[in-house]
Amino acid sequence: MRKFIAFLVAATAVIALVPAGASAKTGTLTGLYNQRYCEIFAVSQPNPPMFSVDIYNTVGLNDCPVDEWRAVDYAEVKSQTGSLVAVPNGPRRWLLDTIANGEAGDPLTLSGLDVRHVAVLEVPSLSPAPYTEMYIARTTTWVFNKGRKFHFLISPQGRRYALQAYTTNVDKTLRARNIGRIGSNPKMELPDGWTYKTVKLRKQLRLKSPGMTTILRDGLGGTYQRFTWPKYYTKKIKQHRRHPRP
């Protein structure tokens, strides 16, 4: 169970605002860059060895107030949700600007913290290592604004993964302003052949998840989504020809 909880704590933020059933409501959240949020997992095991995880987060409701977060009683949450165990995850901070077309349940309160149910996830009991691909159903669109610094990993096979959220749980010094330097951080544990890059976006970047999405985490607990550059983004900008003066 300890390994499983470690997996949960490292693998979140990739599942925020995914469909949570017929009662889920669709919406768009803006102004998320560097916004603090937290999550609570309520774990059950209806089909051993697979675990079912109900995921609740504070996104769009509050910034996970410090006192309220510290005061959460996970035994109480376990009782409220009827789960085998309840565990915390966070705080985390977004590195994107907008979540479009996200789905989530109605607000509720778990041990004094206002959250929404955002997903039910089934995962194996073993904890995958960092940089291991995982899969999740999601129909959201991550939006990164023009001029934003965009951070991503490239695997030896040329696959790209966009960094969407970070945490200071592993390295207390991490901030949005220095996240571009984590490639050289020893705790990153970047495997041989992998590279970490940062670019400044020349226009708005929209990364869609129209169904099953590939995700992974790094050695610092940051979470990523696999992506390809959209055609509109790689298209060359037309240059207007200047006519010579007579």
C-alpha positions, 0 to 999 in steps of 0.5 A: 500500500505504501508504494501505491500511495507514493505512486498516487502522490507522484502521478496526479495533476494529470487527471484534473478535470477529467470526466467524472460521470453523467452528472459532471459539468463541462466548463473552462478555467482561466488564469491558472498559471502558477495557481496553487491547488491540492488533491485528495484520493479516496482509494478502494479495491473492487477488482484486485489487484486493481485499485479504484481511486476517486479523485477530488481537487480544489481547482476552480474553488480555492487555492488550497488554503494552508490552514485548511489543508493542514487540518484535513483529517484523512480518517474523516475523509475515509469515513465520508467517502467509504474508502479503504484509505484516503491520502493527500496530494499537494500542494501543486502549481499549474504551468499552463494558463487555461483548462478548456472543456474540462468536466467535474462534479458539484462542489462538496466539503471533505473534512473542511476542504472544499473540493470537486470530484474530478475522476475515477481512475483504475491503476495497478498496485505497483508503483511505476518508476519516473519517466514511465508512460501511463494512460488516462481518458481525458477530453480537456485542452491545455492552453499555454499563452503566447509569450509563456515559457513552455517546458518539455521532455524529449525521450530517446525515441523523439517523443515529447512531453509537456510539463503541466504542473510542478510540486515542491514536495521533493525540492523545496526550492522549485518555483515557476521562475526557475523551473527552466533549470530543473534539467540539471537538478540531480533530483530530476534523475533524467535518464540517459538519452532524455533531454529537458527543454524550455522555449518561449511560445511565439503564439498561443499553444493548445494541446488537446486530449480528445480521448486516451492521453499518455502521461508521465512524471519526472524525478521531482514529481512534475507531471507531463502530457505527451504531445506533438506540435499542432500543425497550426503551430509549426506552419511557417509565418508568411512574410509580406514581400516589400516592393522596391521603391521606384 
